[in-house]
Amino acid sequence: MAGRKRHSAEDIVRKLRRADELAAEGKTGEEIAADLEVSAATLYNWRRQYGGMDADAAKELKEL
């Protein structure tokens, strides 16, 4: 298995914002995941968990 990386809450929120930008450009979920260097499943899980949060709220949630 490839090396795994734990992303900080701030990184996740930043990558989700970038994913929104790429989606607005018409890229598919697979293309977005590849651009962000994560799996499509990871991107889906992040959206479900961190969807509408800003970085501070995500950090607070992750600390719980």
N, C-alpha and C positions, 0 to 999 in steps of 0.2 A: 504494500500500500504506500502511496506517496506520502511525503511529509505533511502533517496537518498543522494548520495555523489557527490559533484562537484569535478572533477579531474582537477588538474593543467595541463597546457600545457606540462610541463616536465614529469608528470606522464603518460600522454597519449602517448607521444613519447616513453617513456620507455616501456610501456605495448605493444605498437605496435611492438617494436623490439623483445620483448619476444614472441609475437604472431608469428612473422616470424620464430623464432627459433623453436617453437612448430610445426608450419606447416612443416618445413623442417624435423622434426622427424616423420611426417606422421599423425599428429592429425587432426581431423576434426574441422570445424569452431565451432560447438557446444562444443566440448571438450576444445578448446582453450578459448572460452568465459567463460566457467565454471571455468577453471584454473585461469583466470584473474579476476574472480568474477564480470563480467559484462554480459549484455545480448548480444546475437548474433547481434541484431540490433544496439546496441551501438558500438560494434566492427566494424561493416560495416560502420556506419556513421563516426567513427574516421578515418578509412582508407580513406574514400572519402575526408574528410576535411584535415587531417594531413599527409596523405600517405607518401610522400618522404621528409618530413621536418626533420631538426634536432631540438633539444630542443629550441635553441635561436629563430629560425624562427617561431616555433609554438607559443612561448610566445609572440612574436611581433604581430602575427596575432590575438591572443586572446585579446590583449590590444586594438586593433582597434575598 
